[in-house]
Amino acid sequence: MSAIVIRELDAAEAGRRIAELGVILRDSVEGGASVNFLAGFTQGEAEAFWRGQIPGIADGSRHLLVADDGERLVGTVVLTLAPQPNQPHRADVGKMLVLSVLRRQGIGRKLLDAVEALARAKGRTLLMLDTTTGSSGDLLYASCGWTQFGIVPGHALSTLGIPTATSFYYKEV
Ligand SMILES: CC(C)(COP(=O)(O)OP(=O)(O)OC[C@H]1O[C@@H](n2cnc3c(N)ncnc32)[C@H](O)[C@@H]1OP(=O)(O)O)[C@@H](O)C(=O)NCCC(=O)NCCS
């Protein structure tokens, strides 16, 4: 594998690379990650999700960072700027995904560092996210200085339809 580069995709490139983005999302759902979708999620549905992100990327309300190994995209993270006029300093982090075959090699941490730096550059100094309690994401955020401020039991269904707790985090960057 070549060196991993973390970079931002603009709307045009996101459109061109929709199939690769879809593979990353579908791979996570197939592996049981609770990232809004249920088992049986198809490549077409995954691509439709990313297609739906493109208008926000185009208008600057959302930023898509990817991990690129030079041959393919292997990870994603999305920064969504809070739209509320009274929260100009806040943003949400989501779709933190790394291809399952490449996990535990530091790619997730690189994506998280990069999205935090991007948020700072945009003046978004308070970041929030949520993740399944006890998941790999939970362990990643806890190890990267995020503060857990609560757990909601039964907040979301697992990919198999079982009610599962969600941990909520924030970080000042
Ligand atoms: C969460 C995710 C993005 C982490 O990506 P990654 O590239 O494997 O993460 P890293 O290798 O950078 O891990 C950084 C640290 O996080 C912690 N961590 C991450 N995954 C872990 C796991 N499965 N078990 C234990 N610790 C874990 C460790 O502290 C790790 O450091 P270490 O490897 O030096 O011990 C990846 O597991 C993933 O895509 N999961 C499925 C999708 C998902 O649940 N995303 C979060 C939804 S918000």
The ligand as an SDF file (V2000), in Angstrom:
LIG
                    3D

 48 50  0  0  0  0  0  0  0  0999 V2000
  -13.7710    3.7990   13.7940 C   0  0  0  0  0  0  0  0  0  0  0  0
  -12.7940    3.5870   12.6410 C   0  0  0  0  0  0  0  0  0  0  0  0
  -12.9700    4.7140   11.6340 C   0  0  0  0  0  0  0  0  0  0  0  0
  -11.3480    3.6170   13.1910 C   0  0  0  0  0  0  0  0  0  0  0  0
  -10.4690    3.5780   12.0820 O   0  0  0  0  0  0  0  0  0  0  0  0
   -8.9950    2.9510   12.2030 P   0  0  0  0  0  0  0  0  0  0  0  0
   -8.2420    3.3780   11.0080 O   0  0  0  0  0  0  0  0  0  0  0  0
   -9.0790    1.5040   12.4820 O   0  0  0  0  0  0  0  0  0  0  0  0
   -8.4890    3.6960   13.5190 O   0  0  0  0  0  0  0  0  0  0  0  0
   -6.9600    3.8740   13.9830 P   0  0  0  0  0  0  0  0  0  0  0  0
   -6.1320    2.7380   13.4700 O   0  0  0  0  0  0  0  0  0  0  0  0
   -6.5070    5.2390   13.6230 O   0  0  0  0  0  0  0  0  0  0  0  0
   -7.1230    3.7470   15.5600 O   0  0  0  0  0  0  0  0  0  0  0  0
   -6.7610    4.8110   16.4150 C   0  0  0  0  0  0  0  0  0  0  0  0
   -6.9980    4.3670   17.8470 C   0  0  0  0  0  0  0  0  0  0  0  0
   -8.3910    4.1740   18.0870 O   0  0  0  0  0  0  0  0  0  0  0  0
   -8.5870    3.0440   18.9750 C   0  0  0  0  0  0  0  0  0  0  0  0
   -9.2610    1.9890   18.2210 N   0  0  0  0  0  0  0  0  0  0  0  0
   -9.7510    2.0820   16.9550 C   0  0  0  0  0  0  0  0  0  0  0  0
  -10.3670    0.9290   16.5990 N   0  0  0  0  0  0  0  0  0  0  0  0
  -10.2460    0.0940   17.6610 C   0  0  0  0  0  0  0  0  0  0  0  0
  -10.6720   -1.2420   17.8900 C   0  0  0  0  0  0  0  0  0  0  0  0
  -11.3450   -1.9440   16.9550 N   0  0  0  0  0  0  0  0  0  0  0  0
  -10.3790   -1.8030   19.0890 N   0  0  0  0  0  0  0  0  0  0  0  0
   -9.6900   -1.1050   20.0300 C   0  0  0  0  0  0  0  0  0  0  0  0
   -9.2480    0.1770   19.8720 N   0  0  0  0  0  0  0  0  0  0  0  0
   -9.5480    0.7710   18.7060 C   0  0  0  0  0  0  0  0  0  0  0  0
   -7.1850    2.6080   19.3970 C   0  0  0  0  0  0  0  0  0  0  0  0
   -6.8420    3.3820   20.5390 O   0  0  0  0  0  0  0  0  0  0  0  0
   -6.3670    3.0510   18.2050 C   0  0  0  0  0  0  0  0  0  0  0  0
   -5.0200    3.2480   18.4980 O   0  0  0  0  0  0  0  0  0  0  0  0
   -3.9840    1.9940   18.4760 P   0  0  0  0  0  0  0  0  0  0  0  0
   -4.2450    1.2170   17.2010 O   0  0  0  0  0  0  0  0  0  0  0  0
   -2.6560    2.6740   18.5160 O   0  0  0  0  0  0  0  0  0  0  0  0
   -4.3230    1.1800   19.6890 O   0  0  0  0  0  0  0  0  0  0  0  0
  -13.0060    2.2060   11.9530 C   0  0  0  0  0  0  0  0  0  0  0  0
  -12.9420    1.1870   12.9240 O   0  0  0  0  0  0  0  0  0  0  0  0
  -14.3310    2.0830   11.2280 C   0  0  0  0  0  0  0  0  0  0  0  0
  -14.4500    2.4630   10.0620 O   0  0  0  0  0  0  0  0  0  0  0  0
  -15.3540    1.5090   11.9120 N   0  0  0  0  0  0  0  0  0  0  0  0
  -16.6560    1.2800   11.2820 C   0  0  0  0  0  0  0  0  0  0  0  0
  -17.4030    2.5530   11.0840 C   0  0  0  0  0  0  0  0  0  0  0  0
  -17.7090    3.2430   12.3890 C   0  0  0  0  0  0  0  0  0  0  0  0
  -18.2250    2.6460   13.3280 O   0  0  0  0  0  0  0  0  0  0  0  0
  -17.3710    4.5370   12.4360 N   0  0  0  0  0  0  0  0  0  0  0  0
  -17.6670    5.3810   13.5660 C   0  0  0  0  0  0  0  0  0  0  0  0
  -19.0560    5.8810   13.4220 C   0  0  0  0  0  0  0  0  0  0  0  0
  -19.2090    7.5100   14.0150 S   0  0  0  0  0  0  0  0  0  0  0  0
  1  2  1  0
  2  3  1  0
  2  4  1  0
  2 36  1  0
  4  5  1  0
  5  6  1  0
  6  7  2  0
  6  8  1  0
  6  9  1  0
  9 10  1  0
 10 11  2  0
 10 12  1  0
 10 13  1  0
 13 14  1  0
 14 15  1  0
 15 16  1  0
 15 30  1  0
 16 17  1  0
 17 18  1  0
 17 28  1  0
 18 19  1  0
 18 27  1  0
 19 20  2  0
 20 21  1  0
 21 22  1  0
 21 27  2  0
 22 23  1  0
 22 24  2  0
 24 25  1  0
 25 26  2  0
 26 27  1  0
 28 29  1  0
 28 30  1  0
 30 31  1  0
 31 32  1  0
 32 33  2  0
 32 34  1  0
 32 35  1  0
 36 37  1  0
 36 38  1  0
 38 39  2  0
 38 40  1  0
 40 41  1  0
 41 42  1  0
 42 43  1  0
 43 44  2  0
 43 45  1  0
 45 46  1  0
 46 47  1  0
 47 48  1  0
M  END
$$$$
